[in-house]
Amino acid sequence: MISEKIGIDEIDCRIMDLIQKEPSLTHTQIAYHVSRSQPTIGMRIKKLEKLGVLKYQAGINIRVADLCFARVELQTKNPKEAMKTVKSCPFMLNGFRLSGNSNLSILIVGLNLKDIDQVVNHHFRDDPNVIDVHIDIISDVVNDFVLPIDLNLEYGRFDLQKHCC
């Protein structure tokens, strides 16, 4: 089971499940649902946080946001350098190293496809280390998916030189 691999027991799993379904539950409410004391719940939550398996993510739910999201697949000779680019560009929300033909997958946000294309062109199209670039627009999201987005950026009128290192 996944829980055994990450070192948590059945009670921890129930706590995680409750928090994932309703993040605003208090420790007292969680304690009631799992038949444990409130201090026990607090200790278990601290343990889960310390293990790194319980994280709280504030951001925008891309399932309902009226923004354009895309997945960009890259085949690059230098994936570590491309990952640095992902970290430095506020329009790139996350990146994933892959095996196979594409060795990097990146989530990008913009007001529209033009914004996304501009970000990809600026960072990857002329990079001699990038062998192939493929963009897929995300047209629908099944479950809530919250990602941090810099809300102070002016999407559509952004200066990539100013915002991206």
N, C-alpha and C positions, 0 to 999 in steps of 0.2 A: 504494500500500500504506500501511497505518497506520504502519508503521515509518519510512517515508520522511517522512511528515507530521510525526512527532515527533522526527526527526533521529537515528535509531539505525540501525545496520547489522545484517547477518545474525548476527554473533557476539553482539552485544548482545541480539538477539531470542532466540537460543538460551539465553543466560544468564538472561534474564527468564523464559523458559519453564521452565527447570530450577528456578529459585527459586519460581515459582508452584506447581509441582507438588510440590516438596519443600523448604520454606523452611529446614529444618535442615541442608542440605548445606553443607559447608565450602568455602572458596575452593579448596582443593586438589582436592576432589571435583569441583567445577564445572570446574576447569582440565582435569582428566582427560577429562571428557565433551565439552569443546569444543576439545581439543587446543591449549591455550594454557598459558602459565606462570601459576603462582599469583599473582605480583605483577601480571601483566597483568589477571587477573580482578579483583583488588582495585581497580586503577585504573578499570576499566570499571564496576564496581559503584558506586564513588564518583561517577563521571560520571553514571550513571543516576539516582543519588540527587539529585545537584546539579540535573539537568534536571527533577527532580520526577516522573519517570515510574516510579520504583521507590520504593514506600513499604511499610513494614511496619505491619500493623494488629493490635494485640492486642485481644482482646475475646471475646465469646461468639459461638459459631457458631449462628445462629438456625435453621439447618436441624435441629439436634438439641436446642436448648434447650426446656425445658418452660415456656415463657412464652407470652403472647399478644402477637402482633405484628399491626399494622394499617397500612394505607396510608390516609392521609386526604387527600382532594382538596379544595382550597379554591379558591373564586373570590372574590378580594378586591380592593378598590379600592387597597389599599396593600401590595403584596407585599413591599416592602423591610422594612416594619414587622413583617409576619408572619414574615419570615426572622429578625429579631432575637428574636422570641418563641421560635422553634425553637432558636436558639443558647442561650437562657437557661433552657430547660426540660430537665432531665435525662431526662425520659420521652420526649422527642422525639429520636430517634437521628440523623436527617438530614432535610434538606429540599432540594427540587429546584424551581427555577423552570421553568415550562412555558409553551408557547404554547397557544392554544386556549381553550376555555371555562374550564377549571380552570387557574389560573396558578401554583399551588403544589401540590406533592405532598410529604407528610411521612410518615416512618416513625416509628411510636410503639410503645412497649412497655408492658406491664402484666402483672399476674398473670392477669387475666381481662378480659372485655369491659367490665365495669363500670368498671375502672380506666381503660381507654382512653377510655370515654365521659366519665368525670369530667374527664380532662385536656382533651379536646376542648371540653366544656362550659365549663370554667374559662377557657380561652384564646380560643375562637372563636365560640361560639354566640350570645353577647350582644354581640359586637363589631360596631358599626354599619358598619365598613368591610368586613365579611365578608358577601358576597352569598349564597354557597351552601357547604355543608359536606357531604361524602359520605365515609363510612367503609367500607372493605373490609377484612375480616379476612383475614390471610394464613394460608391453611390448609395450605400445603405449599411447600417450597423445593427446587428441583432440585439445585443444587450448594451446597457449603459457602459460607456467607456470614457473615463475621465482622464484628461491629460492637461498638464500645466501649459498655459499659453500666456505670453506677455501681452496683456491687454492694452498696454500703452503704445504699442507699435501701430503705425498707420499703414495697415495693409492696403495695397493698391497704390500707395504713394510713397513707398518706402525707398530709402537709399541703401542699397546693399553694401556699399562701401562703408557707410556709417554704422550700420547695425551688425554686420558680420566681419569677424576678424580675418 
